[in-house]
């Protein structure tokens, strides 16, 4: 199963490291990533593969929600099939 992770918020040190560390701890493979800083706003989109993740999606969301709160950022994870369905014409 693939998913899209989006992170947006005021730029600060360690955002990429924090998100990547959680992925590594949960055995989530990062397949693609793009990030940019627009003035003082950090924006990142990651395509990840959760096929080897040992926990269910609610536990994954809980870990990322905790990190987002600690960093003061918006972080969302959406399964790719949901993302695709939302953007299908």
C-alpha positions, 0 to 999 in steps of 0.5 A, a space after each residue: 500500500 502506498 500513501 502520500 504524506 504532506 507536511 506544511 508549516 513554519 520552517 524549522 530545523 529537523 523536520 525532514 529528519 523527524 518524518 524520515 525517522 518515523 518512517 524508518 522506525 515503522 519500516 515505511 519506505 520513502 519512494 519519492 520526496 519533494 520539498 521546498 521553502 517558500 519564504 518561511 514556510 516549509 512544504 514537503 510531499 512524500 510518496 511512501 510504501 507501507 507494505 512492510 509496516 507492522 502496524 495499522 494505518 491508525 497507529 501510523 497516523 497517531 505517530 505522525 499526529 504526535 510529531 506534527 503537534 511537537 513540530 507545530 506543523 500540519 502533517 497528513 497521510 493519505 492512502 494513495 488510492 484515496 488520494 487518487 479517487 479524490 482527484 479523479 475527474 
